[in-house]
Amino acid sequence: MKRFKPIALWLGALIVVATALLYVESDFLWKVQQYNLFLYSSLFFKQMMTVSGGMLSYLGTFFTQFFYHPWIGVIMLCSWWLLLMWLVKRTFAVSEKWLVVTLIPAALLLVANMDLGYWIYVMKLHGHFFSSTIGTTAGVALLWGFRKLPEKLWLRICYVVLVVAAGYPLMGIYALTAAFLMGVWIWRLSRKVTPNIILSAITLLAIAAIPLIYYRYVYFQTNIHDIYYTALPIFTITETLHAYHIPYYLLAVCFLGFVVAYNPTSHTEQKDVQGKQKAKGSKTKEKSKKTILNWILQGAILAAITVGVWHFWYKDDNFHHELRMERCIEQADWEGVLEEGKKQDGEPTRAIVMMHNLALSRLGLQCENMYSFPKGSKKTNTSVPVYMYNTAGRLIYYHYGVMNECHRMCMEEGVEYGWSVELLQYMVRNAIFTNEKQVAKKYLNLLRKTQYYGDWADHMESLINNPELLSSDMETGPITHMLNYADIQSQGDSYVEKNLMTMLSETDSKDPYFQEQAVLGAMWTRNTSNFWARFEQYLNLHPNRPVPRIFQEAAYLFGNMEQLSFTEDLPIDRSVKENFQGFMQMMQQCQGRPNGQQRKYLYQRYGTTYYFEYFFLRDITYY
């Protein structure tokens, strides 16, 4: 029965992890594959191999694409971790009483993936979700091969040099780390001092020299400062954040501990002990106590692993709300966006607010319900801010019909972070609406070389070939009403909401759907001259339709602020006027109180009015 203990422990741990991933992080895994790209073409393989560690990225992108169906990707990832734990046990001869330590490498790799949060949007390493696991597994396999070698110095030297020379182009830092561990491990495998010194010295020389040789004569797309870290994620925006590398540092320390703690005689000793136990057929009281202590120790280690994984697992609610909303929008599930919005308890990010407003507008409910949603502009929960420009920027621009800005963002991010499925999809969408058919088909041909996006490409090509279908398509139909902006390029302002609302406030249209958004844009900017122009056009387009309450509130507020003579002649309900008077009276009563107290006091009664929006959200920070 003992031989089933390892697999029982490993499968039990992996089932718990898989359940957590699928139940809590399904949208995150879907977004990971959206930011991934694997093409079934020889050219793609050649492009991936232009940098050291390219094979890991190639394999990583291959496996990551299966997160399109999160359960398939999770099974694959857990299978790799199962193989890794088995290799760790075999390579370092981990006995059953220390079996729980084989979980540590997989736990660290899990943390390395799950503590990223918003950093998935600015990750430059392709296939990172699988590449570290594959690289670690391959490194352990190489260590196993090193241990199995005959005790001949020349053979071990050749093996180490081959690991660095052949492994560095394929695995980058993982090959270098494996070779370094071999140089340390030899002191546990052999007691011959002189040969050990020679092997360790040659190992260090190979690790230092071979990457430099590759840099000088083979690879031309790697910074010299990074040649010893290839295939490792680089967490840099304006500064390098080493905190995100902690799981990788701990992983290296973990394997160094395996090497140092390795007992060369452990294999034969385990067999002898098992044979003696069978021969005796009885257990002493002392051995029973040791067994109990061992179970307690393993339980403590398992508890520490569990607490560590839970602690470093990224758990920001706004991040998960954003992911869910983005996934719903991708499927044109506007009701799903609103359902997710109902789960919003704390202060939302501006991306959440904008996506919720977008869903309301698609369902014709924005003017009635937009001010009922929680207010705020919470900063992203990262060490260095990741802005809406990086997260939902292109989505917002596209669905509001600002194709020039969406295209610019896609090009900039494609060059900076590498191309992904999501970027290619938006390049297709932009090209369709700018009537660049050949450009769109070029990107569609690339998407047909992916595993899952061929059907999407066929659908979009049908829209290209039949432009009359654009207005009736579930996704593109509403966007056809938004194409009224001047054909210009902005100065690249990274504040998506500010840029969009300014463009809306300055644009008139004969389309009623667009004009409603133009009035809302003018209200957002608080530009009274733009508001009156947009509002007048709105009234002309809706001669027999009741004016939305928030539009009436804005008109009455601006009219009174500017003391305009026609204010009382506007189509404004008595309840709106009375509400305004009550609001202004309460504002006067609250004078002298701190702004926070005023806001809280007035929010209870007037939080769903434009009056509150105008006075208390005008200085909000837009990330």
Protein Blocks (a to p, Z undefined) as FASTA:
>chain_A
ZZmmmmmmmmmmmmmmmmmmmmmmmmmmmmmmmmgccdddfklmmmmmmpghklmmmmmm
mmmmmmmpmmlmmmmmmmmmmmmmmmmmmmnopafklmmmmmmmmmmmmmmmmmnmmmlm
mccbghklmmmmmmmmmmmmmmmmmmmpccdfklmmmmmmmmmmmmmmmnommmmmmmmm
mmmmmmmmpccfklmmmmmmmmmmmmmmmmmmmmmmmpccbcfklmmmgoiacddfkbcc
fklmmmmmmmmmmmmmmmmmpcfklmmmmmmmmmmmmmnopacfklmmmmmmmmmmmmmm
mmmmmmmmmmmpccbfklmmmmmmmmmmmnopaklmmmmmmmpmbdcdfklmmmmmmmmm
mnopmmmmmmmpccdjdddddfbdcdfklmmmmmmmmmnopaklmmmmmmmmmmmnopaf
klmmmmmmmmmmnopaklmmmmmmmmmmpmklmmmmmmmmmmmmmmmlmmmpmklmmmmm
mmmbccdddehiablklmmmmmmmmpccfbfklmmmmmmmmmmnopaklmmmmmmmmmmm
mmmbccdfklmmmmmmmmmmnopaklmmpccdfklmmmmmmmmmmmmmmgoiafklmmmm
mmmmmmmpmklmmmmmmmpccZZ
